Amino acid sequence: MHRGYFLAGIFCLAAAWACRATYAKIGASVGPDGVLHEPFGLIPLAWLFDFSGLILLVLAWLRRK
């Protein structure tokens, strides 16, 4: 496997896992004024890291020697 693509893909998948874990740890809450406080940006960021990580792993597999 091409080492650079492989390591970048693993890093992206780890970052996606970290986004999901952070989202679960922070959670959602309703403030005293009735406003929902939620780290919504972590959800699409995790999906982006998942997609790019999988693409990089496929590229590493295709470029193997």
N, C-alpha and C positions, 0 to 999 in steps of 0.2 A: 504494500500500500504506500501511497505517497504520504510521507510522514507529516508534512505541513497541513494538508487537507484533513488528514485523520485527526491531528491534534486540535485543529480549529473546530472540527465537527464535534468532538468530545467536549470542548470548552463551551460551545453553543448549547449543547444538550444539558450540560451542568448549569449554565446560566438560566435555562428555562426551568429546571428543577428548583433553582434558588428563587426565581420569581414566584413560582407556585407556593413554595414553602413560606415565603415572606407574606404573600397574600393571605394564606391560611393563618399565619401567626397574627397579623394585624387585625384581620377580620373586618366586619362592617358594624357600624353603630349608628344610632339615631341620636343626634344632639338634642339639647334641651329646647331648641327652637324648631324641632321637627325636621331638620335637614339630615339626609343620609350621608354619612362619612364613610367612604369606601375607596380603597386604592385601586380603582378600576383600570388604571393604566398598566398594571402588571399583567392583566389577562392577555391583551393583544401582544404585549411584549414577549410573554412566554410562548405564544403561538409563533411569533416571528423567529425566536431563537430555535424552536423545534423545527420549523420548516427549513431554515438555513443550515442547521446542524445536520439534518437528514440529507440535504442536497450535497453538503460537503463530504459526508461519509460515502455517498454514492459516487461522487467524483474521485475520492480516494480509492474506492474499490475498482472503478473503471481504469484508473491510471496505475494500477499495481504492475509490478514487473513480472 
